[in-house]
């Protein structure tokens, strides 16, 4: 009999069911991953108008580019902007004198000329009084270096340890013998000092010219600035802003000048009693440097300590003048100045420090000198442009 062939059974795979199972498995894995890395976000509300975000981002970018270009322009034009700004700040302090003179029928140009000549005489007198001691110290630079080396022998051990660490790190990183670092005192210290103390003739002419014309035409300058605006409210806001700028700057710098003058007299008396050379020069130095918060008193303290090391035989005796100045400076900064100036001109110390760092980086030592007045100017303008309204709570 012929063998009968059994029919072959064909099993057809259910592909849609397999895809569905795979999709369910992938969704389960994705859900498990989301549960594992889920953020704790509550009450998320989508934006009604996403275009507002991009509009705000574009406005922020525009303001940021303007600020960058403004800082670059201030840096590049510092040669002419620095003496102009310094003259306007000093002229604002002296403007009440011109106003008082105009009330008694004294011409404004005559008052401006007398004030400029008086200011020039004071600056020249300070330079002349400080020139001889500075010239003498510069001439004795080798002797001063030898005396400092002898007096600071107590720091030889820690400095030698630090030098060994530096040499070891240098040899390890460079794979060779460490390089010896040499410092040329004449080119590293004296040349920048001379470049700071002897500004260009052009800048001096710009400074005194701006100071004279600003004092001579002070009232007309105010009228021109107010007349720039069209509407009455804008004119009134500009007038009030200029008035408050002059009042706050004159009040702050006038009080600080009186305080710094007293500090200069006290430092001169300390130098005279202790026995430091040229006590008047020390008073002038403390008077000028005290205009720069934090940095000025610190520089005066270090200079007093350095000259004390040179002038006196022992380290303990050299610490007398810096210790006395530290007490006077602390008393002035923590008690006298805040109580005299009052709360109306109290500025956040962090803002003062950042302003000094910024303007010192931008315009050098004179920028640090102008940091506080420029900070007050910016705060007054912001108070008028964006006034703070006090919230009245219901009773």
C-alpha positions in Angstrom: 0.0 0.0 0.0 1.2 3.4 -0.8 2.1 5.5 2.2 -0.4 8.2 2.9 1.0 11.6 3.3 0.0 13.4 6.4 -1.1 17.1 5.9 1.5 19.6 7.2 0.2 22.0 9.8 1.2 25.6 9.3 1.2 28.0 12.3 0.7 31.6 11.5 2.3 34.1 13.9 0.1 36.8 15.2 2.4 39.8 14.5 0.0 42.5 15.8 -0.2 40.8 19.2 3.6 40.5 19.3 4.0 44.2 18.6 1.4 45.1 21.2 3.3 43.0 23.8 6.6 44.7 22.9 4.9 48.1 23.2 3.5 47.3 26.6 6.9 46.0 27.8 8.7 49.2 26.5 6.0 51.4 28.1 6.5 49.5 31.4 10.3 50.0 31.3 9.9 53.6 30.4 7.5 54.2 33.3 9.8 52.4 35.7 12.7 54.6 34.5 10.6 57.8 35.0 9.7 56.7 38.5 13.3 56.1 39.3 14.5 59.6 38.0 11.3 61.6 38.6 11.7 65.2 39.8 9.6 66.5 42.6 7.7 69.2 40.6 4.4 70.6 41.9 1.8 72.8 40.4 3.5 73.1 37.0 1.7 75.7 34.9 2.5 76.0 31.2 3.1 79.4 29.7 0.1 81.0 28.1 2.3 82.9 25.6 5.7 81.3 25.0 6.7 84.2 22.8 7.0 86.4 25.9 9.9 84.3 27.0 11.8 84.8 23.8 10.9 88.5 23.9 12.3 88.8 27.4 15.4 86.9 26.4 16.0 89.2 23.5 15.6 92.3 25.7 18.0 90.8 28.2 20.5 90.1 25.5 20.2 93.6 24.2 20.7 95.1 27.6 23.7 92.8 28.2 25.3 93.8 24.9 24.8 97.5 25.8 26.4 97.0 29.2 29.4 95.2 27.6 29.8 98.0 25.0 29.5 100.7 27.7 32.2 99.1 29.9 34.4 98.8 26.9 33.8 102.4 26.0 34.6 103.5 29.6 37.8 101.5 29.5 39.0 102.8 26.1 38.1 106.4 26.9 39.4 106.4 30.4 42.1 108.9 29.5 39.6 111.7 28.9 36.6 110.4 31.0 38.6 110.0 34.2 39.7 113.7 34.6 36.2 114.9 33.5 34.4 112.7 36.1 36.8 113.6 38.8 36.3 117.3 38.0 32.5 117.0 38.0 32.5 115.2 41.4 34.8 117.8 43.0 32.8 120.6 41.3 29.6 119.2 42.8 31.1 119.4 46.2 32.2 123.0 45.6 29.0 124.1 43.9 27.3 125.4 47.1 30.1 127.9 47.4 29.4 129.3 43.9 25.6 129.4 44.7 26.3 131.3 48.0 28.6 133.7 46.1 26.0 134.4 43.4 23.5 135.4 46.1 25.7 138.2 47.2 26.3 139.4 43.5 29.8 137.9 43.0 30.2 136.7 39.4 30.3 133.0 39.0 33.4 133.0 36.8 35.3 134.9 39.5 34.3 132.5 42.2 35.1 129.5 39.9 38.6 130.9 39.2 39.3 131.5 42.9 38.1 128.0 43.8 40.2 126.4 41.1 43.3 128.3 42.1 42.7 127.4 45.8 42.3 123.7 44.9 45.4 123.8 42.7 47.3 125.5 45.6 46.2 122.8 48.1 47.3 120.0 45.7 50.6 121.6 45.0 51.2 122.2 48.7 50.5 118.5 49.5 52.8 117.4 46.7 55.6 119.7 47.9 55.3 118.6 51.5 55.4 114.9 50.5 58.1 115.1 47.8 61.2 115.5 50.0 60.5 112.5 52.2 59.6 110.3 49.2 62.7 111.4 47.4 64.8 110.7 50.5 63.3 107.2 50.9 63.8 106.4 47.2 67.5 107.4 47.5 68.0 105.1 50.5 66.4 102.1 48.8 69.5 99.8 49.2 69.8 100.7 52.9 66.1 100.3 53.4 66.2 96.8 51.8 69.1 95.7 54.0 67.4 97.1 57.2 64.1 95.3 56.3 66.1 92.0 55.7 67.7 92.3 59.1 64.5 93.2 60.9 62.4 90.4 59.3 64.8 87.6 60.2 62.0 86.1 62.3 60.2 85.2 59.2 63.2 83.5 57.6 62.2 80.0 58.7 58.6 80.0 57.3 59.7 81.8 54.2 62.5 79.2 53.6 59.9 76.4 54.0 57.6 78.1 51.5 60.5 78.6 49.1 61.4 74.9 49.3 57.8 73.9 48.6 57.7 76.2 45.7 61.0 74.8 44.3 59.8 71.2 44.7 56.5 71.9 43.0 58.2 73.8 40.2 60.7 71.0 39.6 57.9 68.4 39.7 55.7 70.2 37.2 58.4 71.3 34.8 60.7 68.3 35.1 63.8 70.3 35.5 65.5 72.7 37.8 63.3 75.4 39.2 63.7 78.9 37.9 64.8 81.6 40.2 62.3 84.5 40.4 63.9 87.9 40.6 62.1 91.2 41.2 63.5 94.4 40.0 62.4 97.0 42.6 63.1 99.9 40.4 61.0 98.7 37.4 58.5 96.7 39.4 57.6 99.3 42.1 59.0 102.7 41.4 58.0 103.1 37.8 54.3 102.4 38.3 54.3 104.7 41.4 55.9 107.5 39.4 53.4 106.9 36.5 50.5 107.2 39.0 51.9 110.3 40.8 52.8 112.2 37.6 49.8 112.2 35.3 49.9 113.5 31.8 49.8 117.3 31.3 46.8 116.9 29.0 44.8 115.2 31.7 45.6 117.9 34.2 44.5 120.6 31.7 41.2 118.7 31.1 40.7 118.3 34.8 41.2 122.0 35.7 39.4 123.2 32.6 36.4 121.1 33.3 36.4 122.1 37.0 36.4 125.8 36.1 33.7 125.7 33.4 31.5 123.4 35.5 31.7 125.8 38.5 31.3 128.9 36.3 28.2 127.6 34.4 26.7 125.4 37.1 23.2 126.9 36.9 23.0 127.0 33.2 24.1 123.4 32.9 21.2 122.4 35.2 18.8 124.3 33.0 20.1 122.6 29.8 19.8 119.2 31.3 16.2 119.8 32.4 15.3 121.4 29.1 16.3 118.2 27.2 13.0 116.5 28.4 9.7 117.4 26.8 7.0 116.6 29.3 6.4 118.3 32.5 6.7 115.2 34.6 10.0 114.2 33.0 11.4 117.8 33.5 10.3 117.7 37.2 11.9 114.2 37.7 15.1 115.4 36.1 15.2 118.5 38.3 14.6 116.5 41.4 17.3 113.9 40.4 19.9 116.6 39.8 19.0 118.3 43.1 19.3 115.1 45.1 22.5 114.2 43.3 24.1 117.5 44.3 22.8 117.3 47.8 23.9 113.8 48.6 27.3 114.1 46.9 28.0 117.4 48.6 26.9 116.0 51.9 28.8 112.8 51.7 32.1 114.2 50.3 32.0 117.3 52.6 31.5 115.2 55.7 34.1 112.6 54.6 36.6 115.4 53.8 36.2 116.9 57.3 36.6 113.4 58.8 39.7 112.6 56.7 41.2 116.0 57.6 40.9 115.0 61.3 42.3 111.6 60.6 45.3 113.2 58.8 45.9 115.5 61.8 45.7 112.5 64.3 48.1 110.5 62.1 50.6 113.4 61.9 50.4 113.7 65.8 51.0 109.9 66.1 53.9 110.0 63.8 55.4 113.0 65.7 55.0 111.4 69.1 56.3 108.0 68.0 59.2 109.5 66.2 58.5 108.7 62.5 60.3 110.9 60.0 58.2 113.6 58.2 55.0 113.5 60.3 53.3 116.1 58.0 53.8 113.8 55.0 52.1 111.0 57.0 49.1 113.2 57.7 48.8 114.1 54.0 49.0 110.4 53.0 46.4 109.3 55.5 44.1 112.2 54.4 44.2 111.2 50.8 44.1 107.5 51.1 41.2 107.5 53.6 38.9 108.5 50.7 39.1 104.9 49.4 37.3 102.7 51.9 39.1 99.5 53.1 42.0 99.8 50.6 43.2 103.3 51.8 43.4 102.6 55.5 45.0 99.2 54.8 47.7 100.9 52.6 48.4 103.5 55.3 48.7 100.8 57.9 51.2 98.7 55.9 53.2 101.9 55.0 53.4 102.9 58.7 54.6 99.4 59.6 57.2 99.3 56.8 58.7 102.7 57.7 58.6 101.8 61.4 60.7 98.7 60.7 63.2 101.0 59.0 63.2 103.8 61.5 63.1 101.8 64.8 65.5 99.2 66.2 63.0 96.6 67.3 59.9 95.0 65.8 57.7 95.7 68.8 58.5 99.4 68.7 57.7 99.5 65.0 54.2 98.2 65.7 53.2 101.2 67.9 52.3 103.6 65.1 50.3 100.9 63.1 48.5 99.8 66.2 47.5 103.4 67.1 46.3 104.0 63.5 44.3 100.8 63.5 42.5 101.9 66.6 41.8 105.4 65.1 40.6 103.9 61.8 38.4 101.3 63.5 36.8 104.0 65.6 36.3 106.3 62.6 34.9 103.6 60.3 32.6 101.9 62.8 31.3 104.8 65.0 32.2 108.3 63.8 31.4 108.1 60.1 28.1 106.1 60.4 26.8 108.4 63.2 27.8 111.6 61.4 26.6 110.7 58.0 23.5 108.9 59.2 21.3 106.2 57.8 20.3 108.2 54.7 23.7 107.6 53.1 24.4 104.2 54.5 25.5 101.8 51.7 25.8 98.0 51.8 29.5 97.2 52.5 29.4 94.4 49.8 28.3 97.0 47.2 31.0 99.4 48.3 33.7 96.6 48.0 32.4 95.5 44.6 32.3 99.1 43.3 35.8 99.7 44.4 37.0 96.5 42.8 35.2 97.3 39.5 36.3 100.9 39.2 39.9 100.1 40.3 40.0 97.5 37.6 38.5 99.9 35.0 40.3 103.2 35.8 43.1 102.3 38.3 43.7 104.1 41.6 41.7 107.1 40.7 38.8 104.8 39.8 38.9 103.4 43.3 38.9 107.0 44.6 35.7 107.7 42.6 34.0 104.4 43.4 31.9 105.6 46.3 30.7 108.9 44.7 29.7 107.0 41.5 27.9 104.4 43.6 25.9 107.2 45.4 25.1 108.7 42.0 23.8 105.4 40.6 21.7 104.8 43.8 20.1 108.2 43.6 19.2 107.8 39.9 17.7 104.3 40.6 15.7 105.7 43.4 14.1 108.3 41.1 13.7 106.0 38.1 12.4 103.1 40.2 11.0 104.5 43.4 10.2 102.1 46.2 6.7 102.4 47.5 6.1 101.3 51.1 3.4 98.7 51.6 0.7 99.8 53.9 -0.7 96.9 55.9 -4.4 97.0 56.9 -5.1 97.7 60.6 
